[in-house]
Amino acid sequence: MRRTSVARIKTVAPERARGVRQLAFWLDKRAYGQPLGITQVVLPDLQLAMAVAWLYRHLHLRKRSPLTRLQREMLGTVVNGKVGGAP
């Protein structure tokens, strides 16, 4: 039998989150209907979470985004495939 190694990545479970982390999960649920996996991965380090949120807003949400709508869709599709998301 072949063994595979599993990455030991710290995560925050939505039901165990408190304070700012709980607020982040609430915002995810309100916006997307469920907590996002990326949120669970970046929330153990709040500095990282703030940087990721800033980058996301900078690339996707500002009025003059450097990415076109098509580029944002392509980026989302590639990332979703890389992380083994839904088809």
N, C-alpha and C positions, 0 to 999 in steps of 0.2 A: 504494500500500500504506500502511495506517495504522500508525503506530508507537505503542506503548504504553510508558509509563515504568515502570520497575521500582524499587521502593523498595530502598534499600541499607541493609538491616538487618543488623547484626552478629549472627552466630550462632556457637554452638560445636557442632562435629560430635562425635557420641558417640565416634567412634574416635580423635579427637584430644584428648579431655578428659583432664586429669590432676588429681590431688589431690581437692579437695572437689567439683569439677565432675564428675569420674569417679564419685564416690560418688553424686551426685545422679542420674546416668544409670543407675547400677546399681539404685538404689531404684525408679526409674521402671520399669525392665525387670522387676524382681521384682513390683511391684504391678500393672502394666498389660500386661506382656508385650512392651513395646517402649518406646523412649525417646519422650517426648511432645514435640511441636513447641514448645509453650510453654516447656518447659525449655530447649530449644536457643536460644530468643530471649532469655530472661531471664538466662541464666548468664554472658554476657560481663560483666555488672555484678552482682557478688555482693551488694551492698547492695539492689539491686532484686530479686534472686532471694529474699533473705531476707524482704523486705516482701511479695512476692507469696505466698510460702509461708505467712507469718503470716496474711494476709488469707484465703487459701483455708482454712486450718485454722479460723480464727475463724468463717467463714460456713458451712462444710460439716461440720466434724468434731467440734466441741465438743458436749457433751451438750445444752445448751440453745441450739441454733443459732437465730438470728433467722429463718431461712428454713425453711419446711416442706419435706417431701420433694418435694411437687409443684413448689414454687417452685424447688428445686435442679434438678429435671429440666428445667423450662422454661428456666432460665438456661443449662444445658448445651446444650439444643437450639438456642437462639438463638445462642449463641457459636459452636457448631459450624457453623451455617449461615453466619454472618458470615465465618468464616475459610475457608469452602469445604471443610469436612470431609466425611466419608462420610455418605451419606443415612441 
